[in-house]
Amino acid sequence: MTTRLSARDVLTPDALAMLQLIASTGSFAAAARAANMVPSALTYRVRQIEDALDVLLFDRSSRQATLTVAGHELLREGQRLLAEVDAMANRVRRVATGWEPNLTIAIDSIIHRTVILEMCEAFFALNPPTRVKLRAETLSGTLEALTSGQADLAIGVTADAASTAGFQVRPLGNSRFVYVVAPHHPLAGAAEPLGDELIRQHRAVAVADSVPRGPGLTLGLLGGQDVFTVPNMQAKLEAQLRGIGSGFLPEFLAAPYIKSGRLVVKRVERAEWVVHVSYAWRKTPVTSRGNALKWWLEQLGNAATRNALLGDVAPGYQDVD
């Protein structure tokens, strides 16, 4: 009794290449000659594939081997699979040279998104085998993504990470925040500097800490103040542009809208708000680090790159469309 083969048994890269050869030469005999096979052996292999799939792949009613609709679909998908096999083989070879298969980077919402994407663009220009995943995080969630093993590198750590055992921490720089409101917000015309009692009477817009457990961090809020919590810094900006609330924003993020008049900077009685920002990664010997992490750490070692990530731009606020 002959055991019927499954689709996985017969749909090998060699079999798909053989079917492509038959379709391109137009006949079983021509394909057999090109493959240096006995015609009966080639025909038998095709029959095995058809039996496993329970379909006809070629119309044999004429002297030509013409693909059926099912045959066309199989070859179309087969070409994609063969390309993926080739790509996988290339990735495996390159990973063996020291490239990580995957690199996950936690990016705090305080970091300039455009600069991060420019860095990704430069990284991919190397044609590395490493797949990069960016995680959007906020406040203590940025460091938590690293310490919990969900990220390999954290950029924009605002929590105190200096005492975190097993991790290397380097300063990224300082991010200056400004207190801004929309021109139609009640505080826009209030006398400066704004005191806490006056600010407490108006809704604040706050970014939620992305840490999955515990209360998380809160910055710049006053006790008893109404709070509108949003998921990220971009949403906070948009909420303040609409006048839904007020609060501190990174100066680089607010700058274009201050220039265009869509946000108004207000001086407050509290001290100037400057956040110390770091980047961190798992402690490993330099010789055992993957090439992808090495590349990112080299970029972060450049002062101009660090400044750009925190929105350091030329003097004067830029216009916004």
ABEGO torsion letter per residue (X at the ends): XBBBBBAAAABBAAAAAAAAAAAAAGBAAAAAAAAGBBAAAAAAAAAAAAAAAGBBABBAABABBBBBAAAAAAAAAAAAAAAAAAAAAAAAAAAAAGBBABBBBBBBAABBAAAAAAAAAAAAAAGBABBBBBBBBBEAAAAAAAAAGABABBBGBABBAAABBGBBBBBAEBBBBBBBBBAABAAAABBOBBBAAAAAABBBBBBBBABABEAEBBBGBBBGBBBBBBABAAAAAAAAAAGABBEBBBAAAAAAAAAAGABBBBBBABBBBBBBBBBBBBBBBAAABBAAAAAAAAAAABAAAAAAAAGBBBBEBBBBX
